[in-house]
Amino acid sequence: MNAIKKKPTIYDVAKEAGVSISTVSRVLNKNYPVSKNLTGRVKKAIKKLGFFTNQSARSLSGKKLNSIGAVIMYPPDFVFTDYNSISTIRGIDSFAEKVNIDLIIYANWSYRSLKSIRGKHSVDGIIIIGAQITDNFTKELEEAKKWEDFPIVMVNHHELWKSLPEVAVDHQQGSYNAIKYLLNKGHKNIVYICHEKKLPSIYYTIRGFKQAFNEHNLSFEEKEKIIKIDTDSHYALGELAVKKMLDLDSRPTAFITHDDTIAITMIKILREKGLKVPDDISCIGAGDFPIATEVKPELTTKKIDGFKRGYLAAEILFKLINNEKIEKNRILLPAVLIERETVSDTHDISGCESAQMSLQI
């Protein structure tokens, strides 16, 4: 009777290659540099012994895994209440389904790094969603740019990351257009409500705000114009933002928000405090979520096409994985102002009855 052949282990590979176990691990995980000579010996031993029959072996042999990853850098409690992020994931998944590849979502960012995801040999490349402007991430991204076998596409933009392919929303132009719209309505005392997070979308929204004010020779003091709240809860953010806004020495006549959910939450809280939108204060959201037309008054907002952003990002990543040329390294999608019912002229802000204040847009 033939003896059952023992399955080779990492110890067997190390012995065959004449290297340490840690060297074999480094070759498999690609998380530390290993010389070409040692890498070659390890790969030769793996092949000879028949070690690994899973995705790691396929990666080592140069075969594609037919899967891509979406790395979500927002906290889980935030991302799954953020319609833009969900739409972006739907767009990525739609393209993946079209070309018959798998999508793996890495949703709990705090326990992972780009290096560890690459080392797991589970995907051929990744799309990064919700990256924040931090020194640690920028440093990690600089290292990742050197990985020729592992393409990365960003779905947001910042100058620090511009050498990587990206599909982003033009938040600066969108913000500029929204502020100009309010200024043309007579508003000058305007504030922006956002998260404390160092998101590129917030960074460029503030830049667009400043640009519009500078063109009108208006003073822009960030501490007076920007209200940042450190929370992942949209309701808590809205509640705290209303309190801060109403505590200002001069109450704003209009505010813009980081997304529609925050805007709608603030409108509800303002109503509870006896203030009506747009009769007493005007508001512009961001995103054009489905709920924007289901509330009263219907929300004036900036339309962001998260689905298209995700779909195009996946298409670019797929081309890079297959060594195809991409036409543009950077695609900027517009944030289009959608006029509805939450903005009025400043002359409407008075003690008039709301029945006299109906806004026709």
Secondary structure, 3 states (H helix, E strand, C coil): CCCCCCCCCHHHHHHHHCCCHHHHHHHHHCCCCCCHHHHHHHHHHHHHHCCCCCHHHHHHCCCCCCEEEEEECCCHHHHCCCHHHHHHHHHHHHHHHHCCCEEEEECCHHHCCHHHHHHCCCCCCEEEECCCCCHHHHHHHHHHCCCCCCCEEECCCCHHHCCCCEEEECHHHHHHHHHHHHHHCCCCCEEEEEECCCCHHHHHHHHHHHHHHHHCCCCCCHHHHEEEECCCCHHHHHHHHHHHHHHCCCCCCEEEECCHHHHHHHHHHHHHCCCCCCCCCEEECCECCHHHHCCCCCCCEEECCHHHHHHHHHHHHHHHHCCCCCCCCEEEECCEEECCCCCCCHHHCCCCCHHHCCCCC
